[in-house]
Amino acid sequence: MKHCPVCTSDDIYKSSSMPMRLVVALVLAVLIPYGIVVAWVPFVFAQAFICRRCGNETKAQDLKASDWRERKRWIEEDEKKFRVLRSFQNHWIDDGEGPLKKVIYFKENWIAYAYDEQESKGNIIEGYDEKEKKLQLGGEVNFPNVFSREGMKAFLTEKELKNLTMNAEEELKNFMEQEGRLHRIATEKI
């Protein structure tokens, strides 16, 4: 079984199709002089796959392979991660290294959502080390329609959105602290 290297989902699909490659090869063969010589070019490029869970595009050779036994272990790890991170859901993390991050659960992924200087991004949360009190971040997720300016409303409340649009991170920190939804813990990239 092939799966996404970022979120380990097997819900992937080909973004480049074989019929399209065939059409391009036929166009090259017919329209270009000696096109039959270069008609094989569309078949040389590696096929790309897009993950429906995290939105990342990956080449075929970069996909990870596994069997059903590993899949069972991943499901158990996901259940454990859900139990641990459930208490952080919709709360903000202040790690002292950049913008505040909101912990959200979206499309079966735990995401640390950050908004910094008119740019928003999210990282997969791999886990939480309870001994060192560190949130472990993995690869970046890519949902263009969600991480756009209009899509932020899916993750942020009106008050949070107002504070972020005014670039008032200190006000947001104070507001979240009053609400009891700000945690001062470290993060680390895995």
Secondary structure, 3 states (H helix, E strand, C coil): CEECCCCCCCCEEECCCHHHHHHHHHHHHHHCCCHHHHCCHHHCCCCEEEECCCCCEEEHHHCEECCHHHHHHHHHHHHHHHHHHHHHCCCEECCCCCCCEEEEEECCEEEEEEEECCEEEEEEEEEEECCCCEEEEEEEECCCCCCCCHHHHHCCCHHHHHHHHCCCHHHHHHHHHHHCCEECCEEEEC
